[in-house]
Amino acid sequence: MLKGKIGLVGIGIYWIMLGCHQDVVFEKLSGLWVVQTENNIITAERWQKISDDHWQGLGWTTQDGDTVFKETMAILATDSGWYYKAHPAIALRPTFFKIQSSSDSGFVAVNPRHDYPQTIQYHVGRNHLKIGIEGRPQFEDELTEEWTMERVGH
């Protein structure tokens, strides 16, 4: 009987630790992050805390002053865990990615059923944010994209 209770305590501690990591990494995510390429393309994300279990983000890309991509994002706690929600402006509905792992410096979210990407990774440093997406678009080879942004506001 004691063996089963120890297992449940271990699971509880794991979930407490996972929640603590998420609080830390999400706090670090707060603010404005920007990267500019040599082609005058600017990509940015702004994140803010709405509540302890809801973070809201806005991402956009501009080229020569014109917005060429825009999406809203959210990080949400549900009864079945934490999720990263992406809703590009051109999509009819959002896509949910389950946050599979997290640490005090980042998280990995997955949705194997999504066309592309299937995996989203965030790594938050003091003044840098590295975002990676990867997956296999339909009928194509594996594709990986990465951006490293700088913090310009909080």
VENDAQUI-V286395 format. One record per helix or strand. SS is the DSSP state (alpha for helix, beta for strand). FROM is the first residue (numbers start at 1). TO is the last residue. If there is no record, write none. Layout:
ss = (SS,SS)
from = (FROM,FROM)
to = (TO,TO)
This chain:
ss = (alpha,beta,beta,beta,beta,beta,beta,beta,beta,beta,beta)
from = (2,31,41,54,66,81,95,106,119,128,142)
to = (29,36,51,63,78,88,103,110,124,136,153)
